[in-house]
């Protein structure tokens, strides 16, 4: 390569103050911990996959909030537990809960390593007065730091990831609200400076009295500034940092704007030096979550490579081709029988169709073309002929198996098809690899046949690797994790009054248990019906779908009390919406008592016709004039809302009819009687005609 090439590391690359503080606290805890102690972090301590994996190898786990609380509560003299809160901080309710556990359990130690810069934002958020102010935050709403900040804000709050989004929201708010509230503006500690400056100008323009807090970390500002300067004078930039790291992503964007030849790698092992074969000045920029060892490894690799002749290195590799090597060649000719490849330095490689796939219908001419890069395992080398026979299947098989091994180490969820049920379990095929899943890990109940899942595509984890190339998997483990995630999401969103559509799972003498989607709630027998019932089976059955709502819940005991009957379905309310005192109702006699008859007005609402209100004359008992099932007209004479009682009267209607008859002239009465007789005589004739 050309002489005079240089590699330069940007100032302030690597761990920031907050991250270094958290990592050092973790390392100290590891040194001082007793042999039987468990040390964990709440979430990944930094957004750097390689470092987190190295911690896992040393037994340091990254736990979810739910797992961390459970382990904290279970800490004991024989199993003490130390939990590190990472620099990003955590939500307020989680922090308070962990602090309570630490106060009550001496065997649980909580180390709060939240960055002081982040703590400062927590104070700003907590001091926001919801009656006078509203909170505006520039940042990524899904970032742990942002979630922790927003959990501390009471009242109106907004999270936006761009100045334009903030401007839109503020303009809409001005149109919809005129409450005189003052905006408070802050930003994620790793936010882009250009975005922040633009946002600040927008806010000052819209609100002259806005409270603006510059919360971008000073180290972040300096790091971004130095990266911008370095990228402007380099023709190649390597950005080193985890893919989940927000500050590394911003550094990549900044460098990319000023140097088109910018690549982002998570670790030195990902470095592709061929991207910089023509670069004279190469810069290395690293995010706040990148260990210095990783930065030095990238620097060392780049420094060594630029001192060598890249083309000569490749040629030397090809000239010493040996059986068992894995090489990459360029396709120069394709037929359905074989591929020919240029392996460089005058060596030609060929791969027969049977060394590519076992599928007889697979057409090489349809799947490969000249110029394609293909990896092959060297089966045989002929130095005299200058050819090498290769196998693509062998490379693919090794890669596929390595992906299974990696999945076991990283606890990655894989997908595969259940192809057969065998003795003691089932077989899953994943990338041509056979994974055995014991019956106890299939998730199939003991009383069901394993064949019920044959043919299904399932998610699973590899839980054990056995040589040679044997893997044990678990479907149940993934199902359990999914249920936990589903439950966690459910409990995070539940609130009193929230409606759910569920399925009746089981019945007891005191109520019905309803599946709300992985979490069960109970409808007490008194909540199933407005009328008194002895058993839930009178109203619902297992398998019925119900619309229910939350009456109360206890997240710690995992209990949910559900309501089913509503005021809209209350028979008394239905009655009140249809009738009032003085109305006439057609009622059905449903019961007889010595003192009167009970009549149904609407479903589940009865009224009493007192014996004195049945006829105009005195009668001995209601049965003298009425019978069960008879429908009669009665006037509502009283409604007792408090006692839910209704009084009816047939006598009132009889008396009204008698008074009306007395008020009519005698000749009009005679005419009415004659008309009624005429109608009676004509009726049979009309019926016969019909």
Helices and strands as residue ranges (DSSP letters): E 6-9, H 17-32, E 38-42, H 49-57, E 61-63, H 65-74, E 81-85, H 92-104, E 108-112, H 116-126, E 133-138, H 144-150, E 157-160, H 163-176, E 182-187, H 193-206, E 211-212, H 218-232, E 236-240, H 246-258, E 262-265, G 268-270, G 273-276, E 281-286, H 292-305, H 310-319, E 326-334, E 338-342, E 348-352, G 353-355, H 364-367, E 373-382, E 387-391, H 392-410, E 413-422, E 425-430, E 433-438, G 439-441, G 450-453, E 457-466, E 470-474, H 475-493, E 499-508, E 511-515, E 520-524, H 525-528, G 536-538, E 545-554, E 559-563, G 567-569, H 571-578, E 584-593, E 596-602, E 605-610, G 611-613, G 622-624, E 631-640, E 645-649, H 651-663, H 666-689
